[in-house]
Amino acid sequence: MKPGIIEDAEVEPVATTLRAHRLGLSAAGGDLIAVMRQDCPVCRSEGLASRAQVALHAGGREIVVSLLHSSAEAPAPGEIGLSESAWRRLGVSEGDPVEIAHAQPLASLAEVRRRIYGNRLSEGAFSAIMTDIAERRYSDVHLSAFITACSAVPLDTDETISLTRAMVDVGERLQWSGAVIVDKHSVGGLPGNRTTPIIVSIMAAEGLIMPKTSSRAITSPAGTADTMEVLAPVDLDVSAIRKVVEREGGCIAWGGAVNLSPADDVIIGVERVLDIDAVGQMVASVLSKKIAAGATHLVIDIPVGPTAKVRGTDAADTLERALSSVAQAFGLRTRVMRGPGAEPIGRGIGPALEAQDILAVLQGQPGAEDLAHRACELAGGLLELADAAPAGEGYARARACLESGGAWAKFQRICEAQGGMRAPPVARFQQDMIAPYSGRLVSIDNRKLATVAKLAGAPVAKAAGVALQCRLNQMVDAGAPLCSIHAESPGELDYAAAYAVSDGPIFGIEAL
């Protein structure tokens, strides 16, 4: 061979086929992650930098993943490690061949850049973006850019309608034979307030159809699905939901199992990290799920309070106008009902403790009258909206259903239809927070209280959370318990208790 000349016969081509290796890595939000050794010849020859978007092909399937480099022993040379979500979507087995290549540039990112510079987006632009997001083609960086661009310059009504429609179109839609399908949603931000299972039981007992799909916790100590899962299975697919609803008239299922508005689920995961919850995106998130679930009549609960998500009248007005105008564009009859948000509704904060409140209300036991009252207000509003009760008589009818035991009987049947009812667990470790002096309870910091519940382990630890022992305007004695912290490990209990007494009080007591 002549100096300076490389003859073709002596060049070894670098393979772009690797062996699949399951990492057992559960990425936040179900992100699709691949890991390769940083000294891998394929990385070097193909210029596959860390955090690059790459396309993987196996068995006729293709996914786009975020690539990370590793200097550890795993994955081994010639292997590509896959996160759990990537492993499932690619449908491979250990050692299967996987082709890797640069991902094609996403045309929809041009629309994201347009929005960054303040331009309004068309329905077609939102459709392209939501399609790519639902297919997991956007990295966290891309998602963050889109979310920020739609928050810094808020979405107008037309854009919110377009975003809602695009979210609906990229997922499944449930179809029901009835002309009236009722639903309920709370914008959240208030600990406890677990009205949904009570409302579904009342609606179904009154002969209405309410196929309720609910979320798991995003930033709270429990979502409705987390709480309901303590009492009955919630991972129902579309076929199972239909069977339960046909049999009992209602269900309380986890929405993540039925692929309704899947792009929204991806966006929410990044919004949580950024702590961004802009009105336009919130409206599209709420209504896309309800429209996809087949709802025709919807009651929306907006708690308003100084430490709730919606803190004042102006913010509530803005949100109500946005929800009503977008719902009207889809023919969805909606009633927005504002409620108190100065303190938690119910005694429990955390899946099992909230489940105990639900059972107390349905069984007519004392201890959660505020939860029973709010559930009947919302159920009554929904009965009136659906023309199942005359105006002004919905509350009385809902309360009668609750007090007669009809709602409790229906709830038990729904639980059995979903796979069987079970008892809430009880935490092994508990500690009271006590009043430092006597006086009247004048304020409760909802956000800090929710944080204590999360530090105690909720919602992952089902029995963890906080149980309130007092209410606003109640007189408390020095040394009396204000609340009890529940945890499943002593470390979590100590951590939550330490936070509870740091950086300002949770409970404001006016000394007398």
Secondary structure by P-SEA (a helix, b strand, c coil): ccccccccccbbbbbcbbbbbbcccccccccbbbbcccccaaaaaacccccbbbbbbcccbbbbbbbbbbccccccccbbbbcaaaaaaaccccccbbbbcccccccaaaaaaaaaacccccaaaaaaaaaaaaaccccaaaaaaaaaaaacccccaaaaaaaaaaaaaabbbbbbccccccccccccccccccaaaaaaaaaaaaccccbbbbbccccccccaaaaaaacccccccaaaaaaaaaacccccccccccccaaaaaaaaaaaaaaccccaaaaaaaaaaaaaaacccbbbbbbbbccccccccaaaaaaaaaaaaaaaaaaccbbbbbbbbccccccccccaaaaaaaaaaaaacccccaaaaaaaaaaaaaaaaaacccccccaaaaaaaaaaaaaaaaaaaaaaaaacbbbbbbbbcbbbbbccccccccccccaaaaaaaaaaacccccccbbbbbccccccccccccccbbbbbccaaaaaaaaaaaaccccccccccc
